[in-house]
């Protein structure tokens, strides 16, 4: 068999032999990335030009002046004061505050419940361990929307009112809402009490907020429990045995030995679940809670500015998810084991 010049290695041909550009392993990846990037830019430019042309033809070219116009609607429940005479931007801001309220409270509740469930998966109590597995499997496989509808219409709207309400120390759960004791005006401690047959308390949560929060916590905690269980299972069994030989109890072993080592596996998974919870909070519209999505939907119906409202929603949820990811990535760097 004859040997051609092209089949010889470069060392035989000489170090100075030129390599064709289509065989250069340093050039080809850049050319491919450049071609893909150019294709994406052309596609985006085409879509934007088509959007602008259609909006111009319909007389709906992008405009943000409507943000300063009176909203003309009320928000049933909001921490930020809002009236119908306030502008749209304040209504969207009030909806954002409600969304952040749900997300922050939901993250705390889901993390606590999910961690407890994940730890219970390793309990020596067979009944507790099996009940935990049943809860996780059932809740994870039922759509969140159906769970929210269940909590709102079947549970919370079925609660009694007045003196028949569920009364616990410092807490009253009624059809009109959840009433919690706290400090009133003048820093005076006040518990839930009836005024003309209506419950009053320093802190009140509506049934809409309660149903949404309960559904999000129950649903997300099932996934977080699996993340925690996987992290704990990644810790070598010898760590359990060593802790047991030192006389540590099961809970002491988890808290002082196992969980600190499992965090490096748990945190990346938590990042995904936290972002999912933030996005799932937009289902608040199903139970009538006035979050950002609900307020934006009302704004869209009144102004007809579909593109602008959708851009506000996309930008806000994107920023929220990126912020959560940034915090969790920072926490992930802190818990990683560093080699010396």
Secondary structure, 3 states (H helix, E strand, C coil): CCCCHHHCCHHHHCCCCCCCHHHCHHHHHHHHHHHHHHHHHHHHHHHHHHHHHHHHHCCCCCCCHHHHCECCCCCCCCCCCCCCCCEHHHHHHHHHHHHHHHHHHHHHHHHHHHHHHHHHCCCCCHHHHHHHHHHHHHHHCCCHHHHHHHHHHHHHHHCCCHHHCEEECCEEEECCEEEECEECCCCCEECCEEECCEEECCEEECHHHHHHHHHHHHHHHHHHHHHHHHHHHCCCHHHHHHHHHCCCCHHHHHHHHHHHHHHHHHHHHHHHHHHHHHHHHHHHHHHCCCCHHHHHHHHHHHHCCHHHHHHHHHHHHHHHHHHHHHHHHHHHHHHCCCCC
